[in-house]
């Protein structure tokens, strides 16, 4: 989903402690951070079902949970949805396991609202960079003229057609 030319991302929060989960869900203005879809579940089994249905861009998960722990969940996600960014919300005792799995990042409990907001600004920045790199790669494969020609031809009757609009659709700056 895009809002105002910026791609919006989705987040799944997996935390068995309801107070922590509700705090993570309600205290942060995710839309301001580039995240438009925030879902929450209380265990790894529910999370895996949700991931298969909605394929979130970011997974924020605790490690020590009932039914399926966060490490097992992350292994499944890495295997089936390797582009999902996995972030562990945990204590020091589980951190080494998370890092060995290849976590994209981690947050140590307890964590403040300010730390979470700063963290998500960084994660969304990484997602945007990956999206643009992927678009550039696709343009290189298809050839720039063909991609740009398609956009221009599809909008020839649009009186607002401009270099800026075409560049926005491709995810580039007008100078590029």
C-alpha positions in Angstrom: 0.0 0.0 0.0 1.2 3.5 -0.8 0.2 6.7 1.0 1.4 10.0 -0.4 3.9 8.3 -2.7 5.5 6.4 0.2 5.1 2.6 0.4 3.4 1.6 3.7 4.5 -1.6 5.4 2.8 -4.3 7.5 3.8 -5.4 11.0 2.9 -8.5 13.0 3.6 -8.3 16.8 3.9 -11.7 18.5 4.0 -11.4 22.3 2.4 -13.7 25.0 2.3 -11.0 27.6 -0.9 -9.1 26.9 0.2 -5.9 28.6 3.4 -5.7 26.6 1.6 -6.7 23.3 -1.2 -4.0 23.9 1.4 -1.4 24.7 3.4 -2.2 21.5 0.2 -2.0 19.5 -1.4 1.1 20.9 1.3 3.4 22.1 3.1 3.9 18.8 1.9 6.0 15.9 2.9 3.4 13.3 1.4 5.3 10.3 3.8 8.1 11.0 6.6 5.6 10.8 5.5 4.1 7.4 3.6 1.1 8.8 -0.1 1.1 8.0 -1.1 -2.5 8.9 -0.4 -3.6 12.5 -1.6 -7.0 13.7 -1.0 -8.8 17.0 -1.2 -12.4 18.2 -0.2 -14.0 21.5 1.8 -17.1 20.4 3.9 -18.5 17.6 1.2 -20.9 16.4 -1.2 -18.1 15.8 1.6 -16.0 14.3 2.4 -18.7 11.7 -1.2 -18.9 10.7 -1.4 -15.1 10.4 1.9 -14.9 8.4 0.7 -17.4 5.9 -2.5 -15.3 5.3 -1.0 -11.8 5.3 2.8 -12.1 4.8 3.8 -9.1 6.9 6.9 -7.1 5.9 8.1 -7.0 9.6 7.8 -9.6 12.3 8.4 -8.4 15.8 8.4 -11.5 18.0 9.2 -12.6 21.6 11.2 -15.8 21.8 9.9 -17.5 24.9 6.2 -18.2 24.2 3.8 -21.1 24.5 2.7 -23.4 21.6 5.6 -22.3 19.3 8.6 -20.3 20.4 9.9 -17.4 18.5 13.0 -19.2 17.3 10.9 -22.0 15.6 8.6 -19.4 14.2 11.5 -17.4 12.8 13.0 -20.5 11.2 9.7 -21.2 9.4 9.5 -17.6 8.3 13.1 -17.5 7.0 12.4 -20.7 5.1 9.1 -19.7 3.5 9.2 -15.9 3.5 12.8 -14.9 3.4 12.1 -11.2 2.6 10.3 -10.7 5.9 12.3 -8.7 8.4 12.5 -10.5 11.7 13.1 -8.6 14.9 13.3 -10.4 18.3 11.9 -8.7 21.4 13.6 -10.5 24.2 15.9 -10.6 27.2 19.6 -11.2 27.2 19.2 -14.9 27.9 17.7 -15.6 24.4 19.7 -13.1 22.4 22.5 -15.4 21.3 20.0 -17.9 19.8 18.3 -15.1 17.9 21.6 -13.8 16.5 22.7 -17.3 15.4 19.4 -17.7 13.5 20.2 -14.6 11.5 17.8 -12.1 13.0 17.6 -8.8 11.2 17.6 -7.1 14.5 16.6 -7.3 18.2 15.2 -5.2 20.9 16.0 -5.9 24.6 13.3 -5.8 27.2 12.3 -3.5 28.8 12.1 -1.0 26.0 10.8 2.5 25.8 8.4 4.1 23.3 11.1 6.4 22.0 13.4 3.4 21.4 10.7 1.5 19.5 9.9 4.5 17.3 13.6 5.1 16.5 14.0 1.4 15.7 11.0 1.3 13.3 12.3 4.4 11.5 15.4 2.4 10.8 13.6 -0.8 9.8 11.3 1.1 7.4 14.3 2.8 5.9 15.9 -0.6 5.2 12.6 -1.8 3.6 12.5 1.3 1.4 16.1 0.8 0.3 15.4 -2.9 -0.5 12.3 -1.9 -2.5 14.2 0.7 -4.5 17.1 -1.7 -5.2 14.6 -4.3 -6.3 12.9 -1.8 -8.7 16.3 -0.7 -10.1 17.2 -4.4 -10.6 13.9 -5.0 -12.4 14.4 -1.9 -14.6 17.9 -3.2 -15.5 16.5 -6.6 -16.5 13.6 -5.2 -18.6 15.5 -2.2 -20.0 14.8 1.3 -18.9 13.2 2.4 -22.2 10.6 -0.4 -22.2 9.6 0.2 -18.5 9.4 4.0 -18.9 7.6 3.8 -22.3 4.9 1.6 -20.8 4.2 4.1 -18.1 4.1 7.1 -20.5 1.9 5.3 -23.0 -0.6 4.2 -20.4 -1.0 7.9 -19.3 -0.8 9.8 -22.5 -4.3 11.1 -22.0 -3.5 12.3 -18.5 -3.0 16.1 -18.5 -1.0 15.9 -15.3 1.6 13.6 -16.8 5.1 14.9 -16.0 8.7 13.7 -15.5 8.1 14.0 -11.7 5.0 11.7 -11.8 6.8 9.1 -13.9 9.8 9.2 -11.6 7.6 8.8 -8.5 5.9 5.7 -10.0 9.3 4.1 -10.7 10.6 5.1 -7.3 13.4 7.3 -8.6 14.2 11.0 -8.4 13.3 13.1 -11.5 17.0 13.8 -12.1 17.8 10.0 -12.3 
